[in-house]
Amino acid sequence: MSESTGQIKPVYAIASADRFLRSEALTAVVSQIGEEGNAPARYDGPSANLAEVLDEARTFSLLGGRNVVIVEDADKFITQNRAALERYCEKPADSGTLILLCKSMPKNTKLYKIIAKSGQVIIREPMNARAIVGWAVDRAKQVYGKRLRNAAAHRLREHIGDSAGSIDAELSKLSSYVGERSEITTNDIAELTGQLREEKSFAVLDAIANGDAGSALALWTQTLATDRAAPALAIGGLSFGVRRLLEARIEYDNGVSAGVLSRKLFASPDVVERRLRRCNPDALREMQRDLLAVDLAVKTGGSTVAVAIEKFIVTHTSRGTKPRVKAG
C-alpha cells in the first residue's frame, strides 16, 4: 500500500473486494481533505463518461476549494479508459482530487505505479477469520462504546460471516439492543442475531426434509428479500444449521430430550422432535459435503450464490431425508 504523507493528493485509488472496507477508506480520505474540498461529485463507474469526470476534476471552483470527484465501482471504467487515465494521472490537475473506488488495483499495472507516484494507492484486503474477530472487538469499542469479548466476537462471526460490513451492521443493532449496558454478550448475540438467522436456515431445511422444494425455494427467496446480507451469508448459514441439526440428532439418539434440545434449535419440543426424526444423520453429512463443494464453486467463480443454493435445495429435496445410495 502506498503510504500517505498527510498531504492531500490529486488522485487516489482505493481498492478492496469488500465494499464496506472501500467505504471506510473513502471516508478517511474525504475527512483528510476536510474543508479544503467541496461537496464530492459522484459518478457510477459502469456508466460514467471519462470526459465529464476529468472536466469536473480539472475545473476550478468559483467558490474556491478543491473539487472532489469520486468514481464508484470503477473497475470497468478503468478498463475502458486505461490509457487516458494513465495520461491524466501522470499530470493530474491541481484544482481537484480524483478518487477511483475499485475491487482491485494490481501492483504490476502501469496505472498503479503512476498513481502511487503522483497520488496514493490504498489497498484494503478482506480480513481472515482471526483478524475479523479482533476487528469486531475494536469496532464495538471505538465506534459503539461497547465491550465485546473475544468469545462473543467469535459467536458473532459464526452467525454473520467474515464480511466487515455485515458485522458492523449487526454491531449497530446490538448496540441499540443492549441500550445503556456497557457490554454486548454472547447471550445478546444469540437472542438478536443467532435466533433470527438460524430460524431462517431451519425453516429452509425443514422444507427440504419434507420434500417440498417449492416452499424451500420460497423461503429462500423471502430471506433474500428481507436480509441484505443473505447472499453473502447463505452458505455459512445453511452449513451452521445443518451442523446444529446433526449435533442435535446425535444427542437425541444418545438420550437427550427434545425439551433440552429445543433451546439449541429455537423451536418447541414437539417441533424439535418431529424435525429430528425426519433428519437422517447420513443425509445431513451429505449436505455438509455438498455445501463445502458449493462454497468452493462460488469462491472460484464456478457458480453464483443464488444459483448454487437453489441447486442445493432442489437436489436435496429430491433425495428426501434418506442418504444417497452409492452404486457399486
C-alpha positions in Angstrom: 0.0 0.0 0.0 1.3 3.5 -0.8 1.6 5.3 2.5 0.2 8.8 3.0 2.4 11.7 4.0 -0.6 13.6 5.3 -0.6 15.9 2.2 -3.8 16.0 0.1 -3.2 14.1 -3.2 -4.6 15.0 -6.6 -5.5 11.3 -7.3 -6.3 8.3 -5.1 -7.1 4.7 -6.0 -8.9 2.8 -3.2 -9.1 -1.0 -3.9 -10.8 -3.7 -1.9 -13.1 -6.6 -2.7 -15.1 -5.6 0.4 -17.4 -2.7 -0.3 -17.5 -1.7 3.3 -13.7 -1.5 3.6 -13.7 0.6 0.5 -16.2 2.9 2.0 -14.2 3.2 5.3 -11.1 4.1 3.4 -13.0 6.7 1.3 -14.4 8.3 4.5 -10.8 8.6 5.8 -9.6 10.3 2.6 -12.6 12.7 2.4 -12.0 13.5 6.1 -8.3 14.2 5.4 -9.3 16.6 2.6 -11.7 18.3 5.0 -12.7 21.9 4.4 -10.3 22.2 1.5 -12.6 20.1 -0.5 -16.1 20.9 -2.0 -19.0 18.5 -1.7 -17.9 15.4 -3.7 -19.2 14.8 -7.2 -20.0 11.1 -7.5 -20.1 9.1 -10.7 -21.3 5.5 -11.3 -18.3 3.8 -12.9 -20.1 1.5 -15.3 -21.9 4.4 -16.9 -19.5 7.3 -16.2 -18.2 9.4 -19.1 -14.5 9.9 -19.0 -14.6 13.5 -20.3 -17.2 14.6 -17.7 -15.2 13.0 -14.9 -11.9 14.6 -15.9 -13.6 18.0 -16.7 -15.0 18.0 -13.2 -11.6 17.3 -11.7 -9.9 20.0 -13.8 -12.4 22.8 -13.3 -11.6 25.5 -10.8 -14.5 26.1 -8.4 -15.8 29.7 -8.4 -16.4 29.3 -4.6 -12.9 28.2 -4.1 -11.8 24.9 -2.6 -10.8 21.6 -4.3 -13.2 19.7 -6.4 -13.5 16.1 -5.1 -14.5 13.6 -7.8 -15.4 10.1 -6.8 -15.9 7.2 -9.4 -17.6 4.3 -7.7 -17.4 0.7 -8.9 -14.6 2.0 -11.2 -13.2 -1.3 -12.4 -15.0 -1.3 -15.7 -14.4 2.5 -16.0 -10.6 1.9 -15.6 -10.6 -1.0 -18.1 -12.4 1.1 -20.8 -10.3 4.2 -20.2 -6.9 2.9 -19.0 -4.7 4.8 -21.4 -6.4 8.1 -20.9 -6.4 7.7 -17.1 -2.7 6.9 -17.2 -2.1 10.1 -19.1 -4.2 12.2 -16.7 -2.7 10.6 -13.5 0.8 11.3 -14.8 -0.1 15.0 -14.7 -3.2 15.4 -12.6 -5.0 18.7 -12.2 -4.1 20.7 -9.1 -7.7 22.0 -8.8 -9.2 18.7 -7.9 -8.9 15.3 -6.4 -9.9 12.2 -8.4 -10.8 9.1 -6.3 -11.2 5.8 -8.0 -13.0 3.1 -6.0 -12.4 -0.4 -7.4 -12.3 -4.0 -6.4 -8.7 -4.4 -7.4 -5.7 -2.4 -8.5 -2.9 -4.9 -9.4 0.6 -3.6 -8.4 2.1 -4.7 -11.7 0.0 -2.4 -13.8 1.2 0.9 -15.2 -1.7 2.7 -13.7 -0.9 1.5 -10.2 2.7 2.7 -10.5 1.6 6.1 -11.8 -1.0 6.7 -9.1 1.4 5.5 -6.4 3.9 8.2 -7.6 1.6 11.1 -8.3 -1.0 10.3 -5.6 -1.9 7.4 -3.3 -3.0 3.8 -3.7 -4.9 2.4 -0.8 -5.4 -1.4 -0.7 -7.7 -2.9 1.9 -7.5 -6.7 1.9 -10.5 -8.7 3.2 -9.8 -9.9 6.7 -9.3 -13.5 7.6 -11.2 -15.2 10.5 -8.7 -14.3 13.2 -8.4 -10.7 12.0 -12.2 -10.1 11.8 -12.6 -11.2 15.4 -10.1 -8.6 16.6 -11.5 -6.0 14.3 -15.0 -6.6 15.7 -13.8 -6.2 19.3 -12.1 -2.9 18.4 -15.0 -1.7 16.3 -17.5 -2.3 19.1 -15.4 -0.3 21.5 -14.3 2.6 19.2 -17.5 3.2 17.3 -20.3 1.9 19.6 -18.7 2.3 23.0 -19.4 -1.3 23.9 -17.2 -4.1 25.2 -17.2 -7.2 23.1 -15.2 -10.1 24.4 -13.4 -12.4 22.1 -15.8 -15.3 22.7 -18.8 -13.0 21.8 -16.9 -11.8 18.7 -16.3 -15.4 17.6 -20.0 -16.1 18.1 -21.0 -13.1 16.1 -18.7 -14.1 13.2 -20.1 -17.6 13.4 -23.6 -16.2 12.7 -22.7 -13.4 10.4 -19.6 -14.5 8.5 -16.4 -12.6 7.6 -18.0 -9.6 5.9 -16.9 -6.5 7.8 -19.9 -4.5 6.6 -22.4 -7.2 7.8 -20.7 -7.4 11.2 -20.7 -3.7 11.6 -24.4 -3.5 10.7 -25.1 -6.2 13.3 -23.0 -4.4 15.9 -25.1 -1.3 15.3 -28.3 -3.2 16.0 -26.7 -5.0 19.0 -25.6 -1.6 20.5 -29.2 -0.3 20.3 -30.5 -3.6 21.7 -28.3 -3.5 24.9 -29.0 0.1 25.5 -27.1 1.6 28.4 -25.4 -1.7 29.2 -21.7 -1.5 28.5 -21.2 -4.9 27.1 -22.5 -7.0 24.2 -22.6 -10.6 25.4 -22.9 -14.0 23.7 -26.5 -14.1 25.0 -27.3 -10.9 23.3 -26.0 -12.2 20.0 -28.0 -15.4 20.4 -31.2 -13.5 21.1 -30.9 -10.8 18.4 -28.7 -12.3 15.7 -28.4 -16.0 16.0 -32.1 -16.9 16.6 -33.4 -15.0 13.7 -30.8 -16.2 11.3 -31.0 -19.8 12.5 -34.8 -19.8 12.3 -34.5 -18.9 8.6 -32.0 -21.7 8.0 -34.0 -24.3 9.9 -37.2 -23.3 8.0 -35.5 -23.9 4.7 -34.0 -27.2 6.0 -37.4 -28.3 7.3 -39.0 -27.8 3.9 -36.1 -29.8 2.3 -36.7 -32.6 4.8 -40.4 -32.5 3.9 -39.6 -32.9 0.2 -41.2 -29.5 -0.5 -38.9 -27.8 -3.0 -41.4 -25.0 -3.7 -41.7 -24.0 0.0 -37.9 -24.2 0.5 -37.2 -22.0 -2.6 -40.0 -19.6 -1.5 -38.5 -19.3 2.0 -35.0 -18.7 0.5 -36.5 -16.0 -1.8 -38.1 -14.3 1.2 -34.8 -14.4 3.1 -33.1 -12.7 0.1 -35.8 -10.0 0.0 -35.7 -9.2 3.7 -32.0 -9.6 4.6 -29.5 -7.6 2.6 -26.6 -9.7 3.9 -28.3 -13.0 2.9 -26.5 -13.9 -0.3 -23.1 -13.5 1.3 -24.1 -15.5 4.4 -26.3 -18.1 2.8 -23.8 -20.9 2.6 -22.4 -20.3 6.1 -25.9 -20.0 7.5 -27.1 -23.3 6.0 -23.9 -25.0 7.0 -24.4 -23.8 10.6 -28.0 -25.1 10.6 -27.0 -28.5 9.2 -24.2 -28.8 11.8 -26.6 -27.9 14.6 -29.2 -30.4 13.4 -26.6 -33.2 13.1 -25.2 -32.5 16.6 -28.8 -32.4 18.0 -29.7 -35.6 16.2 -26.7 -37.4 17.7 -27.5 -36.1 21.1 -31.2 -37.1 20.7 -30.1 -40.6 19.7 -28.0 -40.7 22.8 -31.0 -39.9 25.0 -31.0 -36.2 25.3 -34.6 -35.0 25.4 -36.3 -32.8 22.8 -37.1 -30.3 25.6 -33.4 -29.8 26.3 -32.5 -29.6 22.6 -35.3 -27.1 21.9 -33.2 -24.3 23.3 -30.5 -25.0 20.7 -32.9 -25.3 17.8 -35.1 -22.3 18.7 -38.4 -24.3 18.5 -40.8 -26.0 20.8 -40.1 -29.6 22.0 -42.7 -31.2 19.8 -41.4 -29.3 16.7 -37.9 -30.3 17.6 -38.9 -34.0 18.0 -40.6 -34.0 14.5 -37.6 -32.2 13.0 -35.0 -34.6 14.4 -37.0 -37.7 13.5 -37.1 -36.5 9.9 -33.4 -35.8 9.7 -31.2 -38.7 8.8 -27.6 -38.3 10.1 -26.0 -39.6 6.9 -28.2 -37.3 4.8 -27.1 -34.3 6.9 -23.4 -35.3 6.4 -24.1 -35.4 2.7 -25.5 -31.9 3.0 -22.3 -30.8 4.7 -20.1 -32.2 2.0 -22.3 -30.6 -0.7 -22.2 -27.2 1.0 -18.4 -27.4 1.1 -18.4 -28.0 -2.7 -20.9 -25.2 -3.2 -18.7 -22.8 -1.2 -15.6 -23.8 -3.3 -17.6 -23.3 -6.6 -18.7 -19.8 -5.5 -15.3 -18.7 -4.3 -13.6 -19.9 -7.5 -16.2 -18.3 -9.8 -17.8 -21.6 -10.9 -21.2 -20.5 -9.7 -23.1 -17.7 -8.1 -24.6 -17.9 -4.6 -28.1 -17.7 -5.8 -27.7 -20.5 -8.4 -25.7 -22.7 -6.1 -28.2 -22.5 -3.2 -31.2 -23.1 -5.5 -29.4 -26.2 -7.0 -28.6 -27.4 -3.5 -32.3 -27.0 -2.4 -33.6 -28.9 -5.4 -31.0 -31.6 -5.2 -31.6 -32.4 -1.5 -35.4 -32.0 -1.7 -35.4 -34.7 -4.4 -33.3 -37.0 -2.2 -35.7 -36.5 0.7 -34.4 -37.5 4.1 -32.6 -40.6 3.0 -28.9 -40.6 2.2 -27.8 -41.2 -1.4 -27.1 -44.8 -2.2 -23.8 -45.2 -4.0 -23.7 -47.6 -6.9 -21.3 -50.3 -6.7 
